[in-house]
Amino acid sequence: MMQKELTISIFEVVGSPLCVASSDGQKIYDRLAAALKEGQSTILSFHNVSTLTSAFLNAAIGQLYDKFSEEQIRALLKVKDMEPDDLALLKRVVETAKQYFRDPQKFNQAVREELGDDGNGE
């Protein structure tokens, strides 16, 4: 028997249309990770969400690429009710996450070079 898809409403979980804090993203991540671990098809609904930040999306979705393969995520996770510019932001977050988790050392090095960070944390 096919499992019914699970729908996670970001608005309901966060309790606000403003999805800006990584701590709120973490709440979404915890639910997504639990569902993906079970092999559960999941729809992430952005219905009623008015403001999204990359910090939120990194926590909610970007982190998944640390624990799950791109194939698993692609097979099990769908998003809906997203504005086009939010979708574009999500795409960037996902690309960055995939690069990061492929090779964190190399990624951090590249970011430091790009930011001109001389290693003193400034």
N, C-alpha and C positions, 0 to 999 in steps of 0.2 A: 504493500500500500504506500502511495506517495505521501510524504509529509506535507502538511500544509505550510505555505510560506509564513514566516514570522514577519510582522511589520513592526518596526520600531519608529515611533514618532519622536523626532528630536524635540519638537515643541513640548510634548508631554513630559519627556524625561528631564529636559532642562528647566521647564516651567516658565519659559520666557521666549519671546521672538528674537532675543539678542543672544546669538551664539558666538561669544567672543573669548571666553576664558578657557584655558586649556584644562582647568579642573572640571568644567562642564563637559568638555570633549572626552575626558577620561571616563565619565559616567556612560557615555555612548560606547566608547571602546570596550568597557567591561562587558556590556551586553552583547556587542558584536562578537567579541572574542569567544564568549561562552557559546554563542550560537554556532559560530564557525567550527569550533572544536567538536561540536556534536554533528557536524556536517549538515547543518540546518540552513536551507535557503532563506535568505533574509532580505527584506526590502527596507531601506532606510528612507523614511519620508521627511522631506524638508518643508512640508506643508506648514504655513503660518510663520516660517522663519524669515525675519526681515533683514537681519544683519549677521554676516558670517565672517570669521577671520581665519587666516591661515593657521594661527595658533590653535584655534578650536579644531580645525580639520586635521591638523597634524596629530593632535592627541586622539581624536575620534577614529580617524581612518589611516593616517600615515603610519602609526605604530603597528597596524596589522601586518605590515610587510616585514616586521621583525620576527613574527611568530608563524606566519602562514605564507605559503608560496603564492606567487602572482596567479597561478592557475586556480588554486583553491578560492582565492578572493574573487577572481573573475567569475568563477562558476557559481559561487554561492551568494554574492552580494550585489544587489541592485540598488540604485538610488532613484528616487522619483520626486516630483514637485520641486525641482531646482530651477532657479533662474539661470539664463544662459551665462551671465557673468560669474555666478557662483560655480557653475559647472566648469568654467575655464579655470577658476581658482582651484577647484578640487583636482583638476587634471595636473596643474602645476605641483600641488602638494604631493600627489601620488608619484609623479615623475621623480621629484626630489627624494621622497621616501625610498623609492626603489633603488636609486643611486646610492643613497646613504647606507641602507642595510646591506647592499651588495659589498661595500667596502668602507666601513666607517672611518678608518684611519685616513685613507686616501681622500675621502670626502672632506673631513675636517681640515686636512692640509690644504686642499683646494680652496675652501672657504676662507681660511686664514690668509692665503696668498691674495685672494680676490679683495679681501677687506684691508689688506696691507697691515694685518695685525703682526706686531713684532713679538708677540708671545707674552706681553706683560698684562694681558687681560683688559687693556683699554679698548 
